Amino acid sequence: MNKTSYSLLTTLLLSAAAPLYAQNELSNFTATGRGGVATPLVTDYQALGINPANLGRRVEGTPLVTVGLLELGLGAGSRSLTRDQLKNLVFHAEDGLSAADKQALTVSFTNGNALNVNAAAMSVGLSVALPVGTVALSNRQRVVGHVGLNQTAADVLFNGSNAQIYQAATYQTNGQYDPAKAPMISAALQGTELQLQWTDEYNVGYGAQVIDADGFKLSVGVGYRYIRGIGMLDVRVDDGEVNAFSSLSPLFKVNYGSVTGNPNFDYRTGSGLKSVGSGHGFDLGVTAAASDLVRVGVSLTDLGSMTWKGNVLTANDQALKKVTSGGVNTYNIFKEASQLFGSSSDAAFTYNPDRQKKEKLPAKLRAGAAFTITEKLDVGVDAAVPLNNLAGNLNSTLLGVGLDFKPVSWVRLSSGVTGGAGYGTSVPLGITFSTKHYEAGISTRDITGLISEDSPYYSVALGVLRFKFGQAK
């Protein structure tokens, strides 16, 4: 069987370039500002992918039709990079790396949460309140990436053939790195996680109120999405096992070498957001309200699976190969990685072509509660629990406590505290301007992360084209 070889370490970083230039609620500027408290509160099309039961909630003033265009969100954070390092990765990618820079980045990237990136862009959202419930639809691009490296993985990435593991006498014969003595990937890269998921989603949901009694209301909902797969990379080295899989759109410009002629390889070419996989996802939710003062929501999201068929490569445990390059030379780690490790002549890892691979979606359990304290103040708590550790999922439970405060009827200020999911403790902040027919706002998941030296986090969610018409019956 023909094989293609390219760097395990840098394939993800090449792939993650996309999110740096582009969780469900990240594009929801109202939920982002209050710490991701969304499960009991989000309404209309913004409930898709979070809790479809909220589509069925009817309160005074519920619009007949809600339309939104171009709601965007972007986040990039680290638990180990300095603020300047993250800033250079995001804003000064073409700056060169000195020997000191490489040494510092090797240390900073040696962390289980060295880099977390996520992005969401909703092109259009629509919800219509019918007498028998509310129907909603939306189209959304969603990207989630995670980089966690051990010391060897970071060393190989930034120093290439000069990495310490290649100089160790244990693995040498006559002063040269000996493939016959090379350590297994499972030992050399233990604890390394490189993950990316980029999808193009078409969502539809329905929610209805099934109990409407004095002092108590109960709504249920279901959501469905057709998913086009733009890119998937899931590399995990843990507990003596290596699981590696990739399926990347031609957009990523990966050089697959001679493997393109292998009959087991479905080689995809072209341009734009050409898909390399497809799948189906489902969401289920329920929301209860007591006297419109207390709301409790629970949902299961991203149930289902995808089948990746284009440019599929898989790999298991094997001996660590020596690369010939000297590692990346600029802060544009992603581009440099593809240039340095994109061919079969310079590889640390060997992949095999596959016809297809079926993967579950990054399923989550969400639960939250919200309380109306006064007409001007709402508070809430929320949790999102990953049900698997696949690419695209949270890498740990996300917890949030948030509030909305209305100093005047048309201004809503949001803040709170969040923790988990690889981002540490964050202090969100947002402002929304809302009238009967129009809504716009901007928020960040962590105001402190914008200035933090030790745990930098750049994030923004923005929406300025959200319109409401009529009133539900």
FENMOBEL-V468164 format. One record per helix or strand of 2 or more residues. SS is the DSSP state (helix for helix, strand for strand). FROM is the first residue (numbers start at 1). LEN is the number of residues. If there is no record, write none. Layout:
SS,FROM,LEN
SS,FROM,LEN
This chain:
strand,4,2
helix,8,8
helix,17,5
helix,24,4
helix,29,5
helix,44,4
helix,52,5
strand,65,13
helix,83,9
helix,99,10
strand,110,21
strand,133,17
helix,151,12
helix,164,4
helix,169,3
strand,172,2
strand,176,2
helix,179,3
helix,185,4
strand,193,21
strand,216,23
strand,241,8
helix,250,3
helix,257,5
strand,277,14
strand,294,15
strand,312,4
helix,333,9
strand,350,4
strand,357,4
strand,364,11
strand,377,10
strand,398,11
strand,411,10
strand,429,6
strand,438,7
helix,448,3
strand,457,13
